[in-house]
Amino acid sequence: MLTLQMIRIMNKIWVQEGLDMRMVIFRCFSTGRGRGMVEMIPNAETLRKIQVEHGVTGSFKDRPLADWLQKHNPGEDEYEKAVENFIYSCAGCCVATYVLGICDRHNDNIMLKTTGHMFHIDFGRFLGHAQMFGNIKRDRAPFVFTSDMAYVINGGDKPSSRFHDFVDLCCQAYNLIRKHTHLFLNLLGLMLSCGIPELSDLEDLKYVYDALRPQDSEADATTYFTRWRGWKGRRERGAEPAGGRC
């Protein structure tokens, strides 16, 4: 519930600033310890189910998401609208999961609507508290961005200008949230005594502070945010975003 509330606030900030990230935010209500109700989102599948339609190696291919969207949006205009929804919602998810340190991000915890809207589910681990295999964190990347997502955005396996636009969109959304760093720290701080294992001391709040980097200029924070391996590799293949910040 808390994670969804934080994402809902992020979405309100974006919308108020004239940036509609096409976020899917479902309702969740606790009725007791370990019990509650979660809203069902129709016309949506997990990425795993979409990928296995391409066989047992579907998770290692680039086309499954694009082909699935094409199947449900056969018209050219329909498909372009679905891709646009995907670009915006994927960018919103990248920023939200990064800021809140949402872990355990695998293809059963990410879903896609037939309209192209991507969204995350299952927020049992956040603020960087990843599952561990010995001394190794299961979630080593700050957010999930895969080659099949890039395939949808680029319209193929080669970099395109739409990828530049996607990265700039992520940066714009990220910097809008940074302006409200103290709001998120104060709201999360109110929950320190609520018994959430991942939110129990000031170090957990520091995770969000470090992610939002309020002490940095907008340019410096943007450079930090776009340094990650998945985007860096695409820059090396000529897909540097506008402004040369990736």
BALUM-739785 format. One record per atom (N, C-alpha, C): atom name; x, y, z; residue number from 1; residue in one letter. Coordinates in pm, whole numbers, plus 50000, padded with zeros to 5 digits. Layout:
REC   name      px      py      pz   resi   resn
REC     CA       X       Y       Z    NUM      A
...
! end
This chain:
REC   name      px      py      pz   resi   resn
REC      N   50083   49880   50000      1      M
REC     CA   50000   50000   50000      1      M
REC      C   50087   50125   50000      1      M
REC      N   50192   50123   50082      2      L
REC     CA   50279   50241   50093      2      L
REC      C   50348   50270   49961      2      L
REC      N   50401   50167   49898      3      T
REC     CA   50471   50185   49771      3      T
REC      C   50378   50242   49665      3      T
REC      N   50259   50188   49657      4      L
REC     CA   50161   50237   49560      4      L
REC      C   50123   50382   49590      4      L
REC      N   50113   50417   49718      5      Q
REC     CA   50082   50555   49754      5      Q
REC      C   50193   50650   49710      5      Q
REC      N   50318   50608   49726      6      M
REC     CA   50431   50691   49682      6      M
REC      C   50430   50709   49530      6      M
REC      N   50401   50600   49458      7      I
REC     CA   50395   50610   49312      7      I
REC      C   50279   50698   49268      7      I
REC      N   50168   50688   49341      8      R
REC     CA   50052   50772   49311      8      R
REC      C   50085   50921   49328      8      R
REC      N   50161   50952   49431      9      I
REC     CA   50203   51091   49453      9      I
REC      C   50296   51137   49341      9      I
REC      N   50388   51050   49301     10      M
REC     CA   50476   51083   49188     10      M
REC      C   50394   51115   49065     10      M
REC      N   50293   51031   49039     11      N
REC     CA   50210   51051   48921     11      N
REC      C   50136   51185   48928     11      N
REC      N   50087   51222   49046     12      K
REC     CA   50018   51349   49062     12      K
REC      C   50111   51466   49033     12      K
REC      N   50236   51454   49078     13      I
REC     CA   50335   51559   49051     13      I
REC      C   50358   51572   48902     13      I
REC      N   50375   51459   48834     14      W
REC     CA   50397   51463   48689     14      W
REC      C   50278   51527   48616     14      W
REC      N   50158   51484   48652     15      V
REC     CA   50038   51536   48585     15      V
REC      C   50024   51686   48611     15      V
REC      N   50050   51729   48733     16      Q
REC     CA   50041   51872   48766     16      Q
REC      C   50141   51955   48687     16      Q
REC      N   50253   51893   48652     17      E
REC     CA   50355   51961   48572     17      E
REC      C   50332   51944   48422     17      E
REC      N   50218   51886   48386     18      G
REC     CA   50184   51870   48245     18      G
REC      C   50250   51751   48178     18      G
REC      N   50294   51654   48257     19      L
REC     CA   50362   51536   48203     19      L
REC      C   50283   51411   48240     19      L
REC      N   50206   51358   48148     20      D
REC     CA   50126   51238   48172     20      D
REC      C   50210   51116   48137     20      D
REC      N   50254   51041   48239     21      M
REC     CA   50339   50925   48217     21      M
REC      C   50259   50797   48191     21      M
REC      N   50128   50811   48177     22      R
REC     CA   50039   50697   48145     22      R
REC      C   50053   50583   48247     22      R
REC      N   50067   50618   48374     23      M
REC     CA   50090   50518   48478     23      M
REC      C   49963   50440   48510     23      M
REC      N   49980   50311   48535     24      V
REC     CA   49872   50225   48583     24      V
REC      C   49894   50205   48733     24      V
REC      N   49808   50261   48815     25      I
REC     CA   49823   50250   48960     25      I
REC      C   49697   50184   49015     25      I
REC      N   49710   50058   49049     26      F
REC     CA   49595   49981   49095     26      F
REC      C   49574   50003   49245     26      F
REC      N   49455   49973   49290     27      R
REC     CA   49421   49991   49430     27      R
REC      C   49459   49868   49512     27      R
REC      N   49499   49893   49636     28      C
REC     CA   49539   49788   49728     28      C
REC      C   49492   49828   49867     28      C
REC      N   49429   49734   49936     29      F
REC     CA   49371   49768   50067     29      F
REC      C   49399   49656   50165     29      F
REC      N   49463   49690   50276     30      S
REC     CA   49493   49591   50380     30      S
REC      C   49372   49573   50471     30      S
REC      N   49339   49446   50497     31      T
REC     CA   49228   49416   50589     31      T
REC      C   49277   49348   50716     31      T
REC      N   49407   49327   50727     32      G
REC     CA   49463   49261   50843     32      G
REC      C   49606   49223   50814     32      G
REC      N   49671   49162   50912     33      R
REC     CA   49811   49123   50894     33      R
REC      C   49823   49015   50786     33      R
REC      N   49892   49047   50680     34      G
REC     CA   49909   48951   50570     34      G
REC      C   49785   48928   50488     34      G
REC      N   49685   49013   50502     35      R
REC     CA   49560   48998   50428     35      R
REC      C   49519   49130   50365     35      R
REC      N   49446   49120   50256     36      G
REC     CA   49398   49242   50193     36      G
REC      C   49337   49213   50058     36      G
REC      N   49307   49319   49986     37      M
REC     CA   49248   49309   49853     37      M
REC      C   49332   49391   49755     37      M
REC      N   49349   49336   49635     38      V
REC     CA   49424   49404   49530     38      V
REC      C   49336   49412   49407     38      V
REC      N   49331   49529   49347     39      E
REC     CA   49250   49549   49227     39      E
REC      C   49307   49467   49110     39      E
REC      N   49221   49405   49035     40      M
REC     CA   49263   49333   48916     40      M
REC      C   49264   49428   48796     40      M
REC      N   49371   49427   48720     41      I
REC     CA   49382   49508   48599     41      I
REC      C   49350   49419   48480     41      I
REC      N   49241   49445   48409     42      P
REC     CA   49204   49359   48295     42      P
REC      C   49294   49381   48174     42      P
REC      N   49291   49284   48085     43      N
REC     CA   49365   49292   47957     43      N
REC      C   49513   49315   47979     43      N
REC      N   49571   49242   48075     44      A
REC     CA   49712   49256   48107     44      A
REC      C   49772   49119   48133     44      A
REC      N   49899   49103   48099     45      E
REC     CA   49971   48978   48122     45      E
REC      C   50108   49010   48179     45      E
REC      N   50166   48915   48252     46      T
REC     CA   50303   48932   48298     46      T
REC      C   50398   48919   48179     46      T
REC      N   50515   48981   48191     47      L
REC     CA   50613   48969   48084     47      L
REC      C   50654   48824   48062     47      L
REC      N   50657   48746   48170     48      R
REC     CA   50692   48605   48154     48      R
REC      C   50593   48533   48063     48      R
REC      N   50463   48555   48086     49      K
REC     CA   50363   48487   48004     49      K
REC      C   50372   48531   47858     49      K
REC      N   50401   48660   47837     50      I
REC     CA   50416   48710   47700     50      I
REC      C   50538   48648   47635     50      I
REC      N   50647   48639   47709     51      Q
REC     CA   50772   48588   47653     51      Q
REC      C   50765   48440   47621     51      Q
REC      N   50696   48361   47703     52      V
REC     CA   50692   48217   47678     52      V
REC      C   50609   48183   47555     52      V
REC      N   50530   48278   47505     53      E
REC     CA   50460   48254   47379     53      E
REC      C   50559   48234   47265     53      E
REC      N   50683   48279   47284     54      H
REC     CA   50789   48260   47185     54      H
REC      C   50873   48137   47216     54      H
REC      N   50824   48050   47304     55      G
REC     CA   50897   47929   47337     55      G
REC      C   50977   47943   47464     55      G
REC      N   51046   47836   47501     56      V
REC     CA   51119   47834   47628     56      V
REC      C   51233   47936   47630     56      V
REC      N   51279   47980   47512     57      T
REC     CA   51387   48080   47508     57      T
REC      C   51333   48220   47485     57      T
REC      N   51202   48237   47501     58      G
REC     CA   51141   48367   47474     58      G
REC      C   51197   48480   47558     58      G
REC      N   51240   48448   47681     59      S
REC     CA   51294   48551   47770     59      S
REC      C   51426   48607   47719     59      S
REC      N   51490   48534   47625     60      F
REC     CA   51620   48579   47574     60      F
REC      C   51608   48642   47435     60      F
REC      N   51486   48659   47388     61      K
REC     CA   51465   48719   47257     61      K
REC      C   51419   48864   47270     61      K
REC      N   51435   48941   47163     62      D
REC     CA   51402   49083   47166     62      D
REC      C   51262   49115   47117     62      D
REC      N   51199   49024   47044     63      R
REC     CA   51074   49057   46976     63      R
REC      C   50944   49030   47054     63      R
REC      N   50943   48950   47160     64      P
REC     CA   50815   48909   47219     64      P
REC      C   50721   49022   47256     64      P
REC      N   50769   49127   47320     65      L
REC     CA   50679   49235   47363     65      L
REC      C   50623   49309   47242     65      L
REC      N   50708   49337   47145     66      A
REC     CA   50663   49408   47025     66      A
REC      C   50562   49325   46948     66      A
REC      N   50589   49196   46934     67      D
REC     CA   50496   49108   46861     67      D
REC      C   50363   49097   46933     67      D
REC      N   50367   49090   47065     68      W
REC     CA   50243   49080   47144     68      W
REC      C   50160   49206   47129     68      W
REC      N   50223   49321   47135     69      L
REC     CA   50151   49446   47117     69      L
REC      C   50095   49457   46975     69      L
REC      N   50172   49410   46878     70      Q
REC     CA   50125   49414   46739     70      Q
REC      C   50004   49324   46720     70      Q
REC      N   50004   49210   46787     71      K
REC     CA   49891   49117   46777     71      K
REC      C   49763   49181   46831     71      K
REC      N   49775   49256   46940     72      H
REC     CA   49658   49318   47002     72      H
REC      C   49626   49456   46945     72      H
REC      N   49717   49508   46863     73      N
REC     CA   49695   49639   46800     73      N
REC      C   49735   49629   46653     73      N
REC      N   49654   49558   46572     74      P
REC     CA   49695   49527   46435     74      P
REC      C   49701   49648   46342     74      P
REC      N   49622   49750   46370     75      G
REC     CA   49626   49868   46286     75      G
REC      C   49750   49952   46312     75      G
REC      N   49797   50023   46210     76      E
REC     CA   49919   50102   46224     76      E
REC      C   49903   50210   46331     76      E
REC      N   49791   50281   46329     77      D
REC     CA   49768   50387   46427     77      D
REC      C   49752   50330   46568     77      D
REC      N   49682   50215   46576     78      E
REC     CA   49665   50148   46706     78      E
REC      C   49800   50112   46767     78      E
REC      N   49885   50054   46683     79      Y
REC     CA   50015   50009   46732     79      Y
REC      C   50102   50127   46775     79      Y
REC      N   50101   50234   46698     80      E
REC     CA   50180   50352   46733     80      E
REC      C   50133   50411   46866     80      E
REC      N   50002   50409   46890     81      K
REC     CA   49949   50459   47016     81      K
REC      C   49994   50369   47131     81      K
REC      N   49994   50236   47108     82      A
REC     CA   50038   50142   47211     82      A
REC      C   50186   50162   47242     82      A
REC      N   50267   50186   47140     83      V
REC     CA   50409   50210   47161     83      V
REC      C   50431   50338   47240     83      V
REC      N   50352   50440   47209     84      E
REC     CA   50362   50566   47283     84      E
REC      C   50327   50545   47430     84      E
REC      N   50220   50470   47456     85      N
REC     CA   50185   50437   47594     85      N
REC      C   50297   50361   47663     85      N
REC      N   50359   50271   47588     86      F
REC     CA   50468   50191   47644     86      F
REC      C   50587   50279   47681     86      F
REC      N   50623   50371   47592     87      I
REC     CA   50738   50457   47617     87      I
REC      C   50718   50540   47743     87      I
REC      N   50601   50602   47756     88      Y
REC     CA   50576   50687   47871     88      Y
REC      C   50568   50606   48001     88      Y
REC      N   50491   50497   47998     89      S
REC     CA   50474   50419   48121     89      S
REC      C   50602   50348   48161     89      S
REC      N   50681   50303   48064     90      C
REC     CA   50810   50240   48094     90      C
REC      C   50903   50341   48159     90      C
REC      N   50904   50464   48107     91      A
REC     CA   50988   50569   48166     91      A
REC      C   50945   50597   48310     91      A
REC      N   50814   50607   48332     92      G
REC     CA   50763   50631   48466     92      G
REC      C   50800   50520   48562     92      G
REC      N   50792   50395   48515     93      C
REC     CA   50828   50281   48599     93      C
REC      C   50978   50281   48631     93      C
REC      N   51061   50316   48534     94      C
REC     CA   51205   50321   48558     94      C
REC      C   51237   50421   48669     94      C
REC      N   51176   50539   48662     95      V
REC     CA   51203   50643   48761     95      V
REC      C   51148   50602   48898     95      V
REC      N   51024   50555   48903     96      A
REC     CA   50961   50521   49031     96      A
REC      C   51034   50407   49101     96      A
REC      N   51068   50302   49027     97      T
REC     CA   51136   50189   49089     97      T
REC      C   51277   50225   49132     97      T
REC      N   51340   50316   49058     98      Y
REC     CA   51474   50362   49096     98      Y
REC      C   51470   50444   49226     98      Y
REC      N   51382   50541   49231     99      V
REC     CA   51375   50630   49348     99      V
REC      C   51340   50552   49474     99      V
REC      N   51245   50460   49463    100      L
REC     CA   51198   50385   49579    100      L
REC      C   51279   50257   49605    100      L
REC      N   51376   50229   49519    101      G
REC     CA   51459   50111   49538    101      G
REC      C   51381   49982   49539    101      G
REC      N   51284   49969   49447    102      I
REC     CA   51198   49851   49444    102      I
REC      C   51277   49733   49387    102      I
REC      N   51287   49626   49463    103      C
REC     CA   51369   49510   49425    103      C
REC      C   51280   49392   49385    103      C
REC      N   51346   49278   49362    104      D
REC     CA   51277   49157   49320    104      D
REC      C   51204   49181   49188    104      D
REC      N   51272   49249   49095    105      R
REC     CA   51211   49282   48966    105      R
REC      C   51244   49175   48864    105      R
REC      N   51156   49079   48849    106      H
REC     CA   51171   48977   48746    106      H
REC      C   51046   48980   48658    106      H
REC      N   51043   48896   48556    107      N
REC     CA   50937   48908   48456    107      N
REC      C   50800   48858   48503    107      N
REC      N   50790   48807   48624    108      D
REC     CA   50659   48778   48682    108      D
REC      C   50605   48897   48761    108      D
REC      N   50690   48997   48785    109      N
REC     CA   50650   49114   48863    109      N
REC      C   50635   49240   48780    109      N
REC      N   50640   49224   48649    110      I
REC     CA   50617   49336   48557    110      I
REC      C   50508   49293   48459    110      I
REC      N   50409   49378   48438    111      M
REC     CA   50296   49344   48353    111      M
REC      C   50278   49445   48241    111      M
REC      N   50208   49402   48137    112      L
REC     CA   50184   49487   48021    112      L
REC      C   50039   49474   47978    112      L
REC      N   49974   49588   47959    113      K
REC     CA   49837   49588   47909    113      K
REC      C   49838   49582   47757    113      K
REC      N   49729   49536   47700    114      T
REC     CA   49720   49530   47554    114      T
REC      C   49728   49669   47493    114      T
REC      N   49700   49772   47571    115      T
REC     CA   49708   49911   47524    115      T
REC      C   49850   49965   47528    115      T
REC      N   49946   49885   47576    116      G
REC     CA   50085   49927   47580    116      G
REC      C   50131   49980   47714    116      G
REC      N   50041   49993   47810    117      H
REC     CA   50079   50045   47942    117      H
REC      C   50152   49938   48021    117      H
REC      N   50273   49969   48065    118      M
REC     CA   50351   49877   48147    118      M
REC      C   50339   49919   48293    118      M
REC      N   50335   49821   48384    119      F
REC     CA   50329   49852   48526    119      F
REC      C   50391   49739   48608    119      F
REC      N   50429   49771   48730    120      H
REC     CA   50493   49674   48820    120      H
REC      C   50396   49629   48927    120      H
REC      N   50417   49509   48978    121      I
REC     CA   50338   49454   49087    121      I
REC      C   50433   49395   49191    121      I
REC      N   50379   49356   49306    122      D
REC     CA   50454   49287   49412    122      D
REC      C   50568   49374   49465    122      D
REC      N   50537   49452   49569    123      F
REC     CA   50636   49543   49625    123      F
REC      C   50680   49498   49764    123      F
REC      N   50707   49370   49777    124      G
REC     CA   50748   49316   49906    124      G
REC      C   50886   49361   49950    124      G
REC      N   50967   49406   49855    125      R
REC     CA   51102   49452   49889    125      R
REC      C   51126   49587   49824    125      R
REC      N   51161   49686   49906    126      F
REC     CA   51188   49817   49850    126      F
REC      C   51296   49887   49933    126      F
REC      N   51328   50010   49894    127      L
REC     CA   51436   50087   49955    127      L
REC      C   51569   50013   49950    127      L
REC      N   51589   49940   49841    128      G
REC     CA   51716   49872   49817    128      G
REC      C   51738   49744   49893    128      G
REC      N   51637   49695   49965    129      H
REC     CA   51652   49571   50042    129      H
REC      C   51628   49452   49949    129      H
REC      N   51729   49419   49872    130      A
REC     CA   51718   49311   49774    130      A
REC      C   51737   49175   49840    130      A
REC      N   51687   49072   49771    131      Q
REC     CA   51715   48935   49815    131      Q
REC      C   51864   48907   49793    131      Q
REC      N   51920   48825   49882    132      M
REC     CA   52063   48796   49876    132      M
REC      C   52087   48649   49845    132      M
REC      N   52186   48623   49761    133      F
REC     CA   52238   48489   49740    133      F
REC      C   52379   48488   49796    133      F
REC      N   52392   48447   49922    134      G
REC     CA   52520   48461   49990    134      G
REC      C   52549   48608   50013    134      G
REC      N   52658   48656   49955    135      N
REC     CA   52694   48797   49966    135      N
REC      C   52658   48877   49841    135      N
REC      N   52581   48816   49752    136      I
REC     CA   52549   48880   49624    136      I
REC      C   52403   48922   49623    136      I
REC      N   52378   49046   49587    137      K
REC     CA   52242   49094   49573    137      K
REC      C   52179   49039   49447    137      K
REC      N   52052   48993   49457    138      R
REC     CA   51982   48945   49339    138      R
REC      C   51956   49060   49241    138      R
REC      N   51920   49177   49293    139      D
REC     CA   51894   49294   49209    139      D
REC      C   52020   49380   49207    139      D
REC      N   52095   49370   49100    140      R
REC     CA   52219   49446   49091    140      R
REC      C   52203   49573   49009    140      R
REC      N   52099   49581   48926    141      A
REC     CA   52072   49702   48849    141      A
REC      C   51975   49790   48927    141      A
REC      N   51984   49923   48910    142      P
REC     CA   51898   50014   48986    142      P
REC      C   51753   50012   48940    142      P
REC      N   51729   49970   48817    143      F
REC     CA   51594   49950   48767    143      F
REC      C   51601   49858   48647    143      F
REC      N   51487   49804   48608    144      V
REC     CA   51483   49706   48500    144      V
REC      C   51460   49775   48366    144      V
REC      N   51552   49753   48274    145      F
REC     CA   51533   49796   48136    145      F
REC      C   51600   49692   48047    145      F
REC      N   51520   49616   47973    146      T
REC     CA   51571   49500   47900    146      T
REC      C   51572   49525   47749    146      T
REC      N   51637   49434   47678    147      S
REC     CA   51651   49450   47533    147      S
REC      C   51518   49441   47461    147      S
REC      N   51421   49363   47515    148      D
REC     CA   51291   49357   47449    148      D
REC      C   51211   49485   47471    148      D
REC      N   51237   49555   47581    149      M
REC     CA   51176   49687   47599    149      M
REC      C   51235   49787   47500    149      M
REC      N   51367   49782   47485    150      A
REC     CA   51434   49870   47389    150      A
REC      C   51386   49843   47247    150      A
REC      N   51356   49716   47216    151      Y
REC     CA   51309   49679   47082    151      Y
REC      C   51176   49749   47052    151      Y
REC      N   51086   49752   47149    152      V
REC     CA   50957   49820   47130    152      V
REC      C   50980   49969   47105    152      V
REC      N   51065   50030   47187    153      I
REC     CA   51088   50174   47178    153      I
REC      C   51155   50211   47046    153      I
REC      N   51256   50134   47007    154      N
REC     CA   51330   50165   46884    154      N
REC      C   51256   50126   46758    154      N
REC      N   51155   50038   46772    155      G
REC     CA   51088   49988   46652    155      G
REC      C   51173   49886   46578    155      G
REC      N   51262   49820   46649    156      G
REC     CA   51352   49722   46588    156      G
REC      C   51475   49704   46675    156      G
REC      N   51573   49632   46622    157      D
REC     CA   51692   49603   46702    157      D
REC      C   51803   49705   46685    157      D
REC      N   51776   49814   46611    158      K
REC     CA   51877   49918   46593    158      K
REC      C   51834   50045   46664    158      K
REC      N   51929   50120   46720    159      P
REC     CA   51895   50244   46791    159      P
REC      C   51822   50343   46701    159      P
REC      N   51732   50417   46760    160      S
REC     CA   51657   50518   46685    160      S
REC      C   51642   50644   46768    160      S
REC      N   51591   50749   46707    161      S
REC     CA   51572   50876   46778    161      S
REC      C   51471   50861   46890    161      S
REC      N   51382   50762   46880    162      R
REC     CA   51282   50744   46986    162      R
REC      C   51348   50702   47117    162      R
REC      N   51462   50636   47108    163      F
REC     CA   51532   50601   47231    163      F
REC      C   51588   50726   47298    163      F
REC      N   51637   50821   47216    164      H
REC     CA   51681   50950   47271    164      H
REC      C   51566   51015   47347    164      H
REC      N   51449   51016   47286    165      D
REC     CA   51332   51079   47347    165      D
REC      C   51293   51008   47477    165      D
REC      N   51306   50875   47477    166      F
REC     CA   51273   50797   47597    166      F
REC      C   51365   50834   47713    166      F
REC      N   51494   50841   47688    167      V
REC     CA   51588   50874   47795    167      V
REC      C   51564   51016   47845    167      V
REC      N   51540   51109   47754    168      D
REC     CA   51511   51246   47796    168      D
REC      C   51382   51254   47877    168      D
REC      N   51285   51170   47842    169      L
REC     CA   51160   51165   47917    169      L
REC      C   51186   51115   48060    169      L
REC      N   51267   51011   48073    170      C
REC     CA   51305   50961   48205    170      C
REC      C   51372   51071   48288    170      C
REC      N   51463   51144   48225    171      C
REC     CA   51536   51249   48296    171      C
REC      C   51442   51361   48338    171      C
REC      N   51348   51397   48252    172      Q
REC     CA   51252   51501   48286    172      Q
REC      C   51166   51458   48405    172      Q
REC      N   51117   51334   48401    173      A
REC     CA   51034   51282   48509    173      A
REC      C   51113   51273   48639    173      A
REC      N   51237   51230   48631    174      Y
REC     CA   51324   51218   48748    174      Y
REC      C   51347   51354   48813    174      Y
REC      N   51378   51454   48734    175      N
REC     CA   51407   51586   48790    175      N
REC      C   51284   51654   48848    175      N
REC      N   51166   51622   48797    176      L
REC     CA   51044   51675   48857    176      L
REC      C   51023   51617   48997    176      L
REC      N   51054   51489   49014    177      I
REC     CA   51041   51427   49146    177      I
REC      C   51147   51482   49242    177      I
REC      N   51265   51509   49191    178      R
REC     CA   51373   51562   49275    178      R
REC      C   51334   51693   49342    178      R
REC      N   51252   51772   49277    179      K
REC     CA   51209   51899   49334    179      K
REC      C   51124   51881   49460    179      K
REC      N   51075   51759   49480    180      H
REC     CA   50989   51729   49594    180      H
REC      C   51054   51628   49688    180      H
REC      N   51188   51628   49692    181      T
REC     CA   51261   51532   49775    181      T
REC      C   51213   51534   49920    181      T
REC      N   51199   51651   49978    182      H
REC     CA   51163   51660   50120    182      H
REC      C   51021   51608   50146    182      H
REC      N   50933   51623   50049    183      L
REC     CA   50798   51567   50064    183      L
REC      C   50806   51415   50082    183      L
REC      N   50881   51349   49996    184      F
REC     CA   50890   51203   50004    184      F
REC      C   50963   51158   50130    184      F
REC      N   51067   51230   50169    185      L
REC     CA   51138   51195   50291    185      L
REC      C   51049   51212   50414    185      L
REC      N   50971   51319   50415    186      N
REC     CA   50881   51342   50529    186      N
REC      C   50771   51237   50537    186      N
REC      N   50713   51203   50423    187      L
REC     CA   50606   51104   50422    187      L
REC      C   50657   50967   50464    187      L
REC      N   50772   50928   50412    188      L
REC     CA   50830   50799   50451    188      L
REC      C   50875   50801   50597    188      L
REC      N   50923   50918   50643    189      G
REC     CA   50965   50930   50781    189      G
REC      C   50851   50906   50879    189      G
REC      N   50730   50944   50839    190      L
REC     CA   50614   50921   50925    190      L
REC      C   50586   50773   50946    190      L
REC      N   50641   50689   50856    191      M
REC     CA   50613   50545   50862    191      M
REC      C   50722   50466   50934    191      M
REC      N   50821   50534   50989    192      L
REC     CA   50934   50463   51052    192      L
REC      C   50892   50375   51169    192      L
REC      N   50787   50413   51238    193      S
REC     CA   50745   50337   51357    193      S
REC      C   50634   50237   51329    193      S
REC      N   50607   50211   51201    194      C
REC     CA   50493   50126   51165    194      C
REC      C   50527   49978   51154    194      C
REC      N   50653   49942   51175    195      G
REC     CA   50689   49801   51176    195      G
REC      C   50719   49740   51040    195      G
REC      N   50741   49824   50938    196      I
REC     CA   50780   49773   50807    196      I
REC      C   50930   49742   50813    196      I
REC      N   50971   49616   50792    197      P
REC     CA   51112   49579   50810    197      P
REC      C   51208   49662   50725    197      P
REC      N   51165   49693   50601    198      E
REC     CA   51254   49766   50511    198      E
REC      C   51255   49917   50538    198      E
REC      N   51168   49963   50626    199      L
REC     CA   51161   50106   50659    199      L
REC      C   51159   50120   50811    199      L
REC      N   51276   50107   50870    200      S
REC     CA   51283   50103   51016    200      S
REC      C   51379   50203   51078    200      S
REC      N   51470   50260   50997    201      D
REC     CA   51564   50358   51053    201      D
REC      C   51602   50462   50949    201      D
REC      N   51684   50557   50989    202      L
REC     CA   51719   50668   50902    202      L
REC      C   51800   50624   50780    202      L
REC      N   51869   50511   50791    203      E
REC     CA   51945   50461   50676    203      E
REC      C   51852   50428   50560    203      E
REC      N   51732   50381   50592    204      D
REC     CA   51635   50350   50486    204      D
REC      C   51589   50479   50417    204      D
REC      N   51571   50585   50495    205      L
REC     CA   51537   50715   50435    205      L
REC      C   51653   50768   50352    205      L
REC      N   51774   50740   50397    206      K
REC     CA   51892   50787   50323    206      K
REC      C   51898   50726   50184    206      K
REC      N   51841   50606   50167    207      Y
REC     CA   51840   50545   50034    207      Y
REC      C   51767   50637   49936    207      Y
REC      N   51653   50688   49976    208      V
REC     CA   51575   50776   49889    208      V
REC      C   51648   50908   49868    208      V
REC      N   51708   50960   49976    209      Y
REC     CA   51786   51085   49966    209      Y
REC      C   51898   51069   49864    209      Y
REC      N   51970   50958   49873    210      D
REC     CA   52082   50934   49781    210      D
REC      C   52033   50914   49638    210      D
REC      N   51916   50853   49621    211      A
REC     CA   51863   50832   49487    211      A
REC      C   51820   50963   49423    211      A
REC      N   51765   51055   49502    212      L
REC     CA   51715   51182   49448    212      L
REC      C   51822   51290   49442    212      L
REC      N   51928   51276   49517    213      R
REC     CA   52043   51366   49508    213      R
REC      C   52003   51514   49508    213      R
REC      N   51933   51560   49612    214      P
REC     CA   51887   51699   49614    214      P
REC      C   51999   51800   49617    214      P
REC      N   52119   51757   49658    215      Q
REC     CA   52232   51848   49666    215      Q
REC      C   52293   51876   49528    215      Q
REC      N   52259   51795   49427    216      D
REC     CA   52316   51808   49293    216      D
REC      C   52238   51908   49209    216      D
REC      N   52305   51964   49111    217      S
REC     CA   52236   52042   49010    217      S
REC      C   52154   51947   48922    217      S
REC      N   52063   52001   48846    218      E
REC     CA   51981   51918   48758    218      E
REC      C   52069   51844   48658    218      E
REC      N   52170   51912   48605    219      A
REC     CA   52259   51849   48506    219      A
REC      C   52339   51736   48569    219      A
REC      N   52392   51757   48690    220      D
REC     CA   52471   51654   48756    220      D
REC      C   52385   51532   48792    220      D
REC      N   52263   51558   48841    221      A
REC     CA   52173   51448   48878    221      A
REC      C   52133   51369   48754    221      A
REC      N   52114   51438   48643    222      T
REC     CA   52079   51371   48518    222      T
REC      C   52192   51281   48471    222      T
REC      N   52315   51332   48480    223      T
REC     CA   52432   51252   48442    223      T
REC      C   52442   51126   48528    223      T
REC      N   52418   51142   48658    224      Y
REC     CA   52423   51028   48750    224      Y
REC      C   52315   50926   48716    224      Y
REC      N   52194   50973   48691    225      F
REC     CA   52081   50884   48665    225      F
REC      C   52100   50805   48536    225      F
REC      N   52163   50864   48436    226      T
REC     CA   52174   50799   48305    226      T
REC      C   52306   50726   48284    226      T
REC      N   52375   50694   48392    227      R
REC     CA   52505   50629   48376    227      R
REC      C   52495   50477   48367    227      R
REC      N   52375   50422   48381    228      W
REC     CA   52362   50277   48400    228      W
REC      C   52397   50199   48275    228      W
REC      N   52439   50077   48296    229      R
REC     CA   52495   49990   48194    229      R
REC      C   52403   49971   48074    229      R
REC      N   52274   49950   48097    230      G
REC     CA   52183   49922   47986    230      G
REC      C   52176   50035   47886    230      G
REC      N   52182   50159   47935    231      W
REC     CA   52177   50274   47844    231      W
REC      C   52314   50307   47789    231      W
REC      N   52417   50281   47869    232      K
REC     CA   52553   50311   47826    232      K
REC      C   52588   50231   47702    232      K
REC      N   52547   50103   47699    233      G
REC     CA   52576   50019   47585    233      G
REC      C   52511   50070   47458    233      G
REC      N   52393   50126   47471    234      R
REC     CA   52324   50178   47354    234      R
REC      C   52387   50309   47306    234      R
REC      N   52446   50386   47397    235      R
REC     CA   52518   50505   47357    235      R
REC      C   52637   50465   47271    235      R
REC      N   52704   50356   47310    236      E
REC     CA   52821   50312   47235    236      E
REC      C   52785   50266   47094    236      E
REC      N   52657   50231   47076    237      R
REC     CA   52612   50193   46942    237      R
REC      C   52547   50310   46869    237      R
REC      N   52563   50430   46925    238      G
REC     CA   52518   50549   46854    238      G
REC      C   52382   50600   46894    238      G
REC      N   52331   50559   47012    239      A
REC     CA   52198   50601   47052    239      A
REC      C   52203   50701   47167    239      A
REC      N   52297   50797   47156    240      E
REC     CA   52309   50894   47264    240      E
REC      C   52188   50989   47261    240      E
REC      N   52129   51016   47376    241      P
REC     CA   52012   51101   47378    241      P
REC      C   52045   51246   47353    241      P
REC      N   51943   51323   47324    242      A
REC     CA   51961   51465   47300    242      A
REC      C   52030   51528   47420    242      A
REC      N   52130   51611   47392    243      G
REC     CA   52203   51674   47500    243      G
REC      C   52327   51596   47541    243      G
REC      N   52344   51474   47488    244      G
REC     CA   52463   51395   47517    244      G
REC      C   52478   51358   47663    244      G
REC      N   52369   51322   47730    245      R
REC     CA   52374   51301   47874    245      R
REC      C   52370   51155   47915    245      R
REC      N   52373   51064   47819    246      C
REC     CA   52364   50923   47856    246      C
REC      C   52498   50854   47833    246      C
! end
